[in-house]
Amino acid sequence: METGTHTHPARLKVGVIGPGRAGTALARALARAGHQVTAATAVSEASKSRVREHFPGARLTEPAGVVEDADLVLLTVPDDVLPGLVAGLAGTGAPFAGRLIAHASGAHGIRVLDPATRNGALPLALHPVMTFTGRDDDVDRIKGVCFGVTAPDQLRAAAEVLVIEMGGEPVFIAEENRGLYHAALAFAANHIVTLVAQAADMLAAAGAANPDRMLGPLLGAALDNALRFGDAGLTGPVARGDDGTVAAHVAAIKNAEPGALNAYLALARLTADRALAAGLLSPEDAERLLDVLGDR
C-alpha cells in the first residue's frame, strides 16, 4: 500500500488500543480483508475477552508495545480519552515513525494526532457512521456504511483503500468541518431515540396498548420521505399551518408531559422555519404558528 514516501506491504499488521465495540468491529473487518491483528491493549475484562475470542493470535500488551508491533494502529478509545492517549504515547517515546495511526472518533480529525505525527506517524481519521452493539454481527454492519475520513493529501488514497477493504464508503471531511459533521450525526441518531421513546410514552399515557406497533410504520415512512425528498417530505399540522391543532398539542403536552414541552416547541419552530423557506408554508400561516409557539 502506497502512503506517500513510505510503502507498506499489501497486508498490514494491525494493532488495537481500545478493543471495545467499534474497535473490535473495525479490526475484524480488516482481518476479513486479509490483514493480521497482532497486538492489542485492553483494560476491562470484556475487552480482553473480545481480543481472545476474535483475535486469538494477538498478544495483549501495553500501548507502546502495540505501536511497536503494528503497521496500522487503531486508537479506538472514547473521544475525550483520545488526546491524552496520543500525548502520553508520544511523551513516552512510542515508535510512531512510518506507522499508520488511525482513530475512529467522529468528533476529531487528524489534528488530535499531531503529537504522533510530529514523531513520524501517518495520521488517519476513519469514523464509521454506524452504532455497534458488541454482538457478532457488528462487523457485517460496516458493509455499505459511510466513513467520515480526514487525512493528509498524501494519505487519502491509503485511507480510501482501507475503508473500501472494510466494506465501507469513504466520505472525505475537511479538518475544520469535523465538529459540524459530528454534530449533524449526533443531532439525527441520538435525538431520534429520545423522540421515539418520548412519543411512545405519550401514546401509552393516551391509552395506546402497543405504541411501537403504531409508530413503526409511521416512522419508517417519515424517514424514507425525509431521506428521499428532504423538506418536501414534511407533513403534519406545522407544515400545513394548522395553528389550532398545534395549540391543542401544546396544551395536551403541557398537561400530560410537561418535560417534553420545550422540545416540542423548539422542533415545531424549526419545522415552521424550514417549511416557510421551502415554500410549503405561507408567511401568514407561519406567523400564526409562531404566535402559538411563543416565537414571533
Secondary structure as GFF3:
##gff-version 3
##sequence-region A 1 296
A	DSSP	beta_strand	2	3	.	.	.	ID=ss1
A	DSSP	beta_strand	6	7	.	.	.	ID=ss2
A	DSSP	beta_strand	13	17	.	.	.	ID=ss3
A	DSSP	alpha_helix	21	32	.	.	.	ID=ss4
A	DSSP	beta_strand	36	41	.	.	.	ID=ss5
A	DSSP	alpha_helix	45	54	.	.	.	ID=ss6
A	DSSP	beta_strand	59	60	.	.	.	ID=ss7
A	DSSP	alpha_helix	63	69	.	.	.	ID=ss8
A	DSSP	beta_strand	72	75	.	.	.	ID=ss9
A	DSSP	alpha_helix	82	91	.	.	.	ID=ss10
A	DSSP	beta_strand	100	103	.	.	.	ID=ss11
A	DSSP	three_ten_helix	111	113	.	.	.	ID=ss12
A	DSSP	alpha_helix	114	117	.	.	.	ID=ss13
A	DSSP	beta_strand	122	128	.	.	.	ID=ss14
A	DSSP	alpha_helix	138	141	.	.	.	ID=ss15
A	DSSP	beta_strand	146	150	.	.	.	ID=ss16
A	DSSP	three_ten_helix	153	155	.	.	.	ID=ss17
A	DSSP	alpha_helix	156	165	.	.	.	ID=ss18
A	DSSP	beta_strand	169	172	.	.	.	ID=ss19
A	DSSP	three_ten_helix	175	177	.	.	.	ID=ss20
A	DSSP	alpha_helix	178	205	.	.	.	ID=ss21
A	DSSP	alpha_helix	211	229	.	.	.	ID=ss22
A	DSSP	three_ten_helix	230	233	.	.	.	ID=ss23
A	DSSP	alpha_helix	237	240	.	.	.	ID=ss24
A	DSSP	alpha_helix	243	256	.	.	.	ID=ss25
A	DSSP	three_ten_helix	258	260	.	.	.	ID=ss26
A	DSSP	alpha_helix	261	277	.	.	.	ID=ss27
A	DSSP	alpha_helix	283	292	.	.	.	ID=ss28
###
